[in-house]
Amino acid sequence: MSHICICDDEEGILKYFGKVLKKYQVATFNRGEELLAHLESEAGDRVELLLQDLRMPDLDGIQILRRVKEMRPDLPVIIITAYATIDDAVRAIKLGAYDYVTKPCPNEKLLSMVENVLHLSRLTAENRRLRARIHGGGHEPIIFSSPRFREVYDLTLKVASSDANILILGESGTGKELIASALHHNSLRRHHPFVSLNCASLSDTLLESQLFGHLRGAFTGAFANQKGMLEEADGGTLFLDEIGDISPAVQGKLLRVIQERDFIPIGSTHPKNVNVRFVAATNKELQNEVSEGHFREDLYYRLNVITITLPPLRERPEDVEPLARHFLHRFSECMGKEIHGIDSRALAALQAYTWPGNVRELENVMERAVILTSGSHISADVIPLHSEQKEPSSVPAPAHQPQMVALDEMERQHIEAVLRGNHYNKSRTAEILGISRRTLDRRISDFGLMNWEE
């Protein structure tokens, strides 16, 4: 349901407009300062349209419009005016107002104008999102309040303007792609594409095709020429997630691209030049992979010019509450629900949990909670952090300290619990854990969790 604000000092006008626009979520104000305070609050972020009178007792309507446009440049504003002040309404349009209506305004005209404005606003927002995805503009906000993650974020901003290749390390679900996106959008390449590829989710053949592209007829099923991610990212940034999972053969070809700044599409004999900044990420100890001969040392040093290491969520408990509220707002808005907060018991459960799946697990928990909540607040009943899913230790740890158990054992118990909770469906388990099916199979083998039928 769309959120609309109406600001007018005439009570009759507020009631009339509220009645005509009853199918929307309407908030009314008879003073400009009250309106501005609302727009500056968290609830103000949901406002999609403002109807503003030009004659207010405390602030001039033009002054209000200027301040609104400073806070929310994209918020459409319809001016409410009398015939005697149409010149002022035209002036307001020059300052960024969408249109004006005169008092009294027929129901049909008002409703039609509001519907048109909201429709246009949604189309504009969707177009902006699509352009951002195509051209690499904009990225999700990074939510944190902990000093630990502040260090990570400050380092990210510090190195973003360089053109050095970056290696991002951290457990699954800690936000490596978010940091990669922030690196790109704070760099000199921000007006060029940001392209992301999960290396673990593809076979070697598909990975090569996705990276380098191919010509028609290069292999069975190659029915047309296809650009690779390298060519798509030209001038911008290529983010290679789960870089530790690629085969030695692909490692060698990738090393050539980094060194020579060119590549050869599959089925071609002609190299193509490319100008790409590489940002790679892995949850593996890549130095160990190098020592054991699984990852090329020369490629490791080419990618690891600067390292950014993300701490797991259990080591930054101050971030749990702001992240939970961020996901609550996002999913509530997406599902059209009016959920305003998290009750104290639910919040305590979130803060006491150790989050083996990190931020991605918290995101999944909050999505489920929003789906199951029918009231105005998230309750502990819909927070699935019971003993079946949380088995790291028989002795509860303090709420703001990591549990005293080896990380490998914690991971084994968590994977086993999620598998059991999903009736040993590996695909669903991998999705919940935020890892690829191939990575899950490897962890199952490593931990000896083989005694079930899928």
C-alpha positions as CSV (number, residue, x, y, z in Angstrom):
1,M,0.0,0.0,0.0
2,S,1.4,3.4,-1.0
3,H,2.2,5.9,1.7
4,I,1.0,9.5,1.1
5,C,1.5,12.6,3.3
6,I,-0.9,15.6,3.2
7,C,0.1,18.9,4.7
8,D,-2.6,21.6,5.0
9,D,-3.7,23.9,7.8
10,E,-7.4,23.5,7.0
11,E,-8.9,20.5,8.8
12,G,-11.7,20.2,6.3
13,I,-9.2,19.8,3.4
14,L,-7.3,17.2,5.3
15,K,-10.5,15.1,6.0
16,Y,-11.6,15.5,2.4
17,F,-8.3,14.5,0.8
18,G,-8.0,11.6,3.3
19,K,-11.5,10.4,2.4
20,V,-10.8,10.5,-1.4
21,L,-7.5,8.8,-1.0
22,K,-8.7,6.2,1.6
23,K,-7.3,3.2,-0.4
24,Y,-3.8,4.5,0.4
25,Q,-1.9,4.8,3.7
26,V,-2.4,8.5,4.5
27,A,-0.7,10.6,7.1
28,T,-2.0,14.2,7.6
29,F,-0.2,17.3,9.1
30,N,-1.4,20.8,9.8
31,R,2.0,22.3,10.4
32,G,5.1,22.3,8.2
33,E,7.6,21.5,10.9
34,E,5.6,18.4,11.9
35,L,5.7,17.2,8.3
36,L,9.5,17.7,8.0
37,A,10.1,15.9,11.3
38,H,8.1,12.9,9.9
39,L,10.0,12.9,6.7
40,E,13.3,12.9,8.6
41,S,12.2,9.9,10.7
42,E,12.5,6.2,9.8
43,A,8.8,6.1,8.8
44,G,9.5,9.0,6.4
45,D,11.5,6.7,4.2
46,R,8.3,4.9,3.1
47,V,6.5,8.1,1.9
48,E,5.9,7.9,-1.8
49,L,4.0,11.2,-2.4
50,L,3.4,14.5,-0.7
51,L,0.5,16.9,-1.1
52,Q,1.5,20.3,0.2
53,D,-0.4,23.5,0.8
54,L,1.4,26.7,-0.1
55,R,-0.1,28.7,2.8
56,M,0.9,27.3,6.2
57,P,0.9,29.1,9.6
58,D,4.5,28.2,10.6
59,L,6.5,27.9,7.4
60,D,6.1,29.2,3.8
61,G,5.1,26.4,1.4
62,I,8.0,27.2,-0.9
63,Q,10.4,27.0,2.0
64,I,8.9,23.6,2.9
65,L,9.3,22.4,-0.7
66,R,12.9,23.4,-0.7
67,R,13.7,21.5,2.5
68,V,11.7,18.4,1.3
69,K,13.7,18.4,-2.0
70,E,17.0,18.6,0.0
71,M,15.9,15.5,2.1
72,R,14.2,13.5,-0.6
73,P,15.1,14.8,-4.1
74,D,13.0,12.1,-5.8
75,L,9.9,12.4,-3.7
76,P,7.0,13.7,-5.9
77,V,5.2,16.7,-4.5
78,I,1.7,18.0,-5.6
79,I,1.0,21.6,-4.5
80,I,-2.4,22.4,-3.0
81,T,-3.4,26.0,-3.9
82,A,-6.2,28.5,-4.2
83,Y,-6.8,30.3,-7.4
84,A,-5.3,33.5,-5.9
85,T,-1.9,31.8,-5.5
86,I,-1.5,30.0,-8.9
87,D,1.6,32.1,-9.7
88,D,3.2,30.6,-6.5
89,A,2.2,27.1,-7.6
90,V,3.9,27.6,-11.0
91,R,7.0,28.9,-9.1
92,A,6.9,25.7,-7.0
93,I,6.8,23.5,-10.1
94,K,9.9,25.3,-11.3
95,L,11.5,24.3,-8.0
96,G,10.7,20.6,-8.5
97,A,7.0,20.1,-7.6
98,Y,5.3,17.6,-9.9
99,D,2.0,19.5,-10.4
100,Y,-0.7,21.5,-8.5
101,V,-4.4,21.2,-7.7
102,T,-6.7,24.0,-6.8
103,K,-9.2,24.1,-3.9
104,P,-11.8,22.7,-4.2
105,C,-10.6,19.8,-6.4
106,P,-13.0,17.2,-7.9
107,N,-12.6,13.7,-6.5
108,E,-11.9,12.1,-9.9
109,K,-9.3,14.7,-10.9
110,L,-7.4,14.3,-7.6
111,L,-7.5,10.5,-7.6
112,S,-6.4,10.4,-11.2
113,M,-3.5,12.7,-10.6
114,V,-2.3,10.8,-7.5
115,E,-2.5,7.5,-9.4
116,N,-0.6,8.9,-12.3
117,V,2.1,10.3,-10.1
118,L,2.5,7.1,-8.1
119,H,2.6,5.0,-11.3
120,L,5.2,7.3,-12.9
121,S,7.3,7.3,-9.7
122,R,7.3,3.5,-9.6
123,L,8.3,3.3,-13.2
124,T,11.1,5.8,-12.6
125,A,12.4,3.9,-9.6
126,E,12.3,0.6,-11.5
127,N,14.1,2.2,-14.5
128,R,16.8,3.5,-12.1
129,R,17.2,0.1,-10.6
130,L,17.5,-1.6,-14.0
131,R,20.0,1.0,-15.2
132,A,22.0,0.5,-12.0
133,R,22.1,-3.2,-12.6
134,I,23.2,-2.8,-16.2
135,H,25.7,0.0,-15.8
136,G,26.9,-0.7,-12.3
137,G,25.3,2.2,-10.5
138,G,24.2,2.0,-6.8
139,H,24.7,-0.7,-4.3
140,E,23.0,-2.1,-1.2
141,P,23.7,-0.2,2.0
142,I,26.3,-1.7,4.4
143,I,24.7,-1.9,7.8
144,F,26.9,-1.9,10.9
145,S,27.5,-0.2,14.2
146,S,30.5,-2.3,15.6
147,P,34.0,-0.9,15.8
148,R,35.2,-4.1,14.3
149,F,33.3,-3.7,11.0
150,R,34.0,0.1,11.0
151,E,37.7,-0.8,10.5
152,V,36.7,-3.0,7.5
153,Y,34.6,-0.4,6.0
154,D,37.2,2.4,6.4
155,L,39.8,0.2,4.7
156,T,37.4,-0.5,1.9
157,L,36.9,3.2,1.2
158,K,40.6,3.8,1.6
159,V,41.6,1.3,-1.1
160,A,38.6,1.7,-3.4
161,S,40.2,4.6,-5.4
162,S,43.3,2.6,-6.2
163,D,43.3,0.2,-9.2
164,A,44.9,-2.6,-7.3
165,N,43.3,-6.1,-7.3
166,I,41.7,-7.0,-4.0
167,L,41.2,-10.3,-2.2
168,I,38.3,-10.5,0.3
169,L,38.5,-13.2,2.9
170,G,35.8,-14.4,5.3
171,E,33.3,-17.1,6.1
172,S,30.2,-17.7,3.9
173,G,27.5,-15.2,4.5
174,T,29.7,-12.3,5.9
175,G,29.0,-9.9,3.0
176,K,31.9,-10.3,0.7
177,E,29.9,-9.4,-2.4
178,L,28.6,-6.3,-0.6
179,I,32.2,-5.1,0.1
180,A,33.2,-5.9,-3.5
181,S,30.3,-3.7,-4.7
182,A,31.3,-0.9,-2.3
183,L,34.8,-1.1,-3.7
184,H,33.6,-0.7,-7.2
185,H,31.1,2.1,-6.5
186,N,33.6,4.2,-4.6
187,S,36.3,3.8,-7.4
188,L,37.1,5.7,-10.5
189,R,35.4,2.8,-12.4
190,R,32.0,3.4,-10.9
191,H,30.5,4.6,-14.1
192,H,31.4,1.3,-15.8
193,P,30.0,-2.2,-15.2
194,F,30.2,-4.2,-11.9
195,V,30.0,-7.9,-12.9
196,S,29.8,-10.7,-10.4
197,L,30.5,-14.4,-11.0
198,N,30.2,-17.3,-8.5
199,C,33.0,-19.7,-9.5
200,A,31.9,-22.6,-7.3
201,S,28.5,-22.9,-8.9
202,L,29.8,-23.8,-12.3
203,S,31.6,-26.7,-13.9
204,D,35.0,-25.9,-15.5
205,T,33.5,-25.9,-19.0
206,L,30.7,-23.5,-18.0
207,L,33.0,-21.3,-16.0
208,E,35.4,-20.9,-18.9
209,S,32.4,-20.1,-21.2
210,Q,31.1,-17.5,-18.7
211,L,34.5,-15.9,-18.2
212,F,35.9,-15.8,-21.7
213,G,32.8,-16.2,-23.9
214,H,32.6,-18.4,-27.0
215,L,32.0,-18.4,-30.7
216,R,29.1,-20.2,-32.4
217,G,30.0,-23.9,-32.8
218,A,32.8,-23.9,-30.4
219,F,31.3,-26.8,-28.5
220,T,28.1,-28.8,-28.5
221,G,25.2,-26.4,-27.6
222,A,27.1,-23.3,-28.6
223,F,24.3,-22.1,-31.0
224,A,25.4,-18.4,-31.0
225,N,28.3,-16.2,-30.2
226,Q,28.3,-15.2,-26.5
227,K,30.2,-12.5,-24.7
228,G,32.0,-13.5,-21.6
229,M,32.0,-11.8,-18.2
230,L,35.5,-10.3,-18.9
231,E,34.2,-8.5,-22.0
232,E,31.0,-7.4,-20.1
233,A,33.2,-5.9,-17.3
234,D,35.5,-4.1,-19.6
235,G,36.4,-0.7,-18.0
236,G,34.8,-1.8,-14.7
237,T,35.2,-4.4,-12.0
238,L,34.9,-8.2,-12.2
239,F,34.1,-9.9,-8.9
240,L,35.0,-13.5,-8.7
241,D,33.4,-15.2,-5.7
242,E,34.6,-18.5,-4.4
243,I,37.9,-18.1,-6.3
244,G,39.4,-20.9,-4.3
245,D,37.2,-23.5,-6.1
246,I,38.4,-23.0,-9.6
247,S,40.5,-25.7,-11.3
248,P,44.3,-25.4,-12.1
249,A,43.5,-25.1,-15.8
250,V,41.2,-22.1,-15.3
251,Q,43.6,-20.6,-12.9
252,G,46.3,-20.6,-15.6
253,K,44.0,-18.9,-18.1
254,L,42.9,-16.3,-15.5
255,L,46.5,-15.5,-14.7
256,R,47.2,-14.7,-18.3
257,V,44.3,-12.2,-18.4
258,I,45.6,-10.4,-15.3
259,Q,49.2,-10.3,-16.6
260,E,48.6,-9.6,-20.3
261,R,45.3,-7.8,-20.2
262,D,43.9,-9.9,-23.0
263,F,42.0,-13.2,-23.5
264,I,40.9,-15.5,-26.2
265,P,37.2,-16.5,-26.4
266,I,36.5,-20.3,-26.7
267,G,36.6,-21.3,-30.4
268,S,38.6,-18.2,-31.5
269,T,42.2,-17.6,-32.3
270,H,42.1,-13.8,-31.9
271,P,42.8,-12.2,-28.5
272,K,40.7,-9.4,-27.2
273,N,42.1,-6.6,-25.0
274,V,40.3,-5.9,-21.7
275,N,40.7,-3.4,-18.9
276,V,39.3,-4.9,-15.8
277,R,39.9,-4.6,-12.0
278,F,39.7,-7.9,-10.3
279,V,38.1,-8.4,-6.9
280,A,38.2,-12.0,-5.7
281,A,36.7,-13.6,-2.6
282,T,36.9,-16.9,-0.8
283,N,36.0,-18.6,2.5
284,K,39.1,-20.8,2.2
285,E,42.5,-20.3,3.7
286,L,44.0,-19.6,0.3
287,Q,47.6,-19.6,1.6
288,N,47.0,-23.2,2.8
289,E,45.6,-24.0,-0.7
290,V,48.8,-22.6,-2.2
291,S,51.0,-24.7,0.2
292,E,49.1,-27.9,-0.6
293,G,49.4,-27.3,-4.4
294,H,45.7,-26.6,-5.0
295,F,46.0,-22.9,-5.9
296,R,48.7,-21.3,-8.0
297,E,51.1,-19.1,-6.0
298,D,51.6,-16.6,-8.8
299,L,47.8,-16.2,-9.2
300,Y,47.5,-15.8,-5.5
301,Y,49.9,-12.9,-5.4
302,R,48.4,-11.3,-8.5
303,L,45.0,-11.3,-6.8
304,N,46.1,-10.5,-3.3
305,V,47.6,-7.1,-3.8
306,I,45.4,-5.9,-0.9
307,T,43.5,-8.1,1.5
308,I,40.2,-7.3,3.3
309,T,39.2,-9.8,5.9
310,L,35.6,-9.8,7.1
311,P,34.9,-10.8,10.7
312,P,32.0,-13.3,11.3
313,L,28.8,-12.0,12.8
314,R,29.5,-13.7,16.1
315,E,32.6,-11.5,16.5
316,R,30.6,-8.3,16.0
317,P,27.4,-8.8,18.0
318,E,26.6,-5.0,18.0
319,D,25.6,-5.4,14.3
320,V,22.9,-8.0,14.9
321,E,20.2,-5.6,16.0
322,P,20.7,-2.9,13.2
323,L,20.9,-5.7,10.6
324,A,17.8,-7.4,11.9
325,R,15.9,-4.1,11.7
326,H,17.2,-3.4,8.2
327,F,15.9,-6.8,7.0
328,L,12.6,-6.3,8.8
329,H,12.1,-3.1,7.0
330,R,13.0,-4.5,3.6
331,F,10.9,-7.6,3.8
332,S,7.9,-5.8,5.4
333,E,7.9,-3.3,2.6
334,C,8.4,-6.1,-0.1
335,M,5.4,-8.1,1.4
336,G,3.2,-5.1,2.0
337,K,3.1,-5.7,5.8
338,E,2.9,-3.2,8.6
339,I,5.4,-4.6,11.0
340,H,7.0,-1.9,13.1
341,G,9.5,-3.7,15.3
342,I,11.0,-6.7,17.2
343,D,9.8,-7.5,20.7
344,S,12.3,-7.8,23.5
345,R,12.3,-11.6,23.7
346,A,12.8,-12.0,20.0
347,L,15.6,-9.4,20.1
348,A,17.3,-11.2,23.0
349,A,17.1,-14.5,21.0
350,L,18.7,-12.9,18.0
351,Q,21.5,-11.4,20.1
352,A,22.2,-14.6,22.0
353,Y,22.6,-16.8,18.9
354,T,26.1,-17.4,17.4
355,W,25.1,-17.2,13.7
356,P,27.2,-19.9,12.1
357,G,25.6,-18.8,8.7
358,N,26.5,-15.2,9.5
359,V,24.5,-12.3,7.9
360,R,23.0,-14.5,5.3
361,E,21.5,-16.7,7.9
362,L,20.1,-13.6,9.8
363,E,18.6,-12.4,6.6
364,N,16.8,-15.8,6.1
365,V,15.6,-15.8,9.7
366,M,14.1,-12.3,9.4
367,E,12.5,-13.2,6.0
368,R,10.8,-16.2,7.6
369,A,9.8,-14.1,10.7
370,V,8.1,-11.5,8.5
371,I,6.2,-14.1,6.5
372,L,4.9,-15.8,9.7
373,T,4.1,-12.6,11.6
374,S,0.5,-11.4,11.6
375,G,0.8,-8.6,14.2
376,S,2.7,-5.4,14.3
377,H,5.9,-6.8,16.0
378,I,8.2,-9.8,15.4
379,S,7.8,-12.2,18.4
380,A,10.2,-14.9,19.6
381,D,7.7,-17.5,18.4
382,V,8.6,-16.9,14.8
383,I,12.4,-16.7,15.4
384,P,13.6,-20.3,14.5
385,L,16.7,-20.3,16.8
386,H,15.7,-23.3,18.9
387,S,18.0,-26.2,20.0
388,E,17.5,-28.2,16.8
389,Q,19.1,-25.6,14.7
390,K,21.6,-24.4,17.3
391,E,23.8,-27.1,18.7
392,P,27.3,-25.7,19.0
393,S,27.6,-26.4,22.7
394,S,25.6,-27.9,25.6
395,V,26.7,-25.0,27.8
396,P,25.2,-21.6,26.6
397,A,27.8,-18.9,26.0
398,P,27.5,-15.3,27.1
399,A,25.3,-13.3,24.7
400,H,28.2,-11.2,23.4
401,Q,31.0,-13.8,23.3
402,P,31.7,-16.5,20.7
403,Q,31.0,-20.0,22.0
404,M,34.0,-22.0,23.3
405,V,34.0,-24.6,20.6
406,A,36.3,-25.2,17.5
407,L,35.0,-23.5,14.4
408,D,35.1,-26.7,12.4
409,E,33.0,-28.5,15.0
410,M,30.6,-25.6,15.0
411,E,30.3,-25.7,11.3
412,R,29.8,-29.5,11.2
413,Q,27.1,-29.4,13.8
414,H,25.3,-26.5,12.0
415,I,25.4,-28.2,8.6
416,E,24.1,-31.5,10.2
417,A,21.3,-29.6,11.9
418,V,20.2,-27.7,8.8
419,L,20.4,-31.0,6.7
420,R,18.2,-32.7,9.3
421,G,15.8,-29.8,9.5
422,N,15.4,-30.0,5.7
423,H,15.0,-33.8,5.6
424,Y,18.5,-34.1,4.1
425,N,17.6,-32.2,0.9
426,K,21.0,-31.0,-0.2
427,S,19.9,-28.4,-2.6
428,R,17.6,-26.7,-0.1
429,T,20.3,-27.0,2.6
430,A,22.9,-25.3,0.3
431,E,20.5,-22.5,-0.4
432,I,19.9,-21.8,3.3
433,L,23.6,-22.0,4.2
434,G,24.4,-19.6,1.3
435,I,26.9,-22.0,-0.3
436,S,27.0,-23.9,-3.6
437,R,25.9,-27.5,-3.9
438,R,29.5,-28.5,-4.7
439,T,30.8,-26.8,-1.6
440,L,28.2,-28.5,0.5
441,D,29.1,-31.9,-0.9
442,R,32.7,-31.3,-0.1
443,R,31.9,-30.2,3.5
444,I,29.7,-33.3,3.9
445,S,32.6,-35.5,2.8
446,D,35.2,-33.6,5.0
447,F,33.0,-34.0,8.1
448,G,32.0,-37.6,7.4
449,L,28.3,-36.8,7.2
450,M,27.5,-39.6,4.8
451,N,25.0,-41.8,6.6
452,W,21.7,-40.8,5.0
453,E,19.7,-40.9,1.8
454,E,19.2,-37.6,0.1
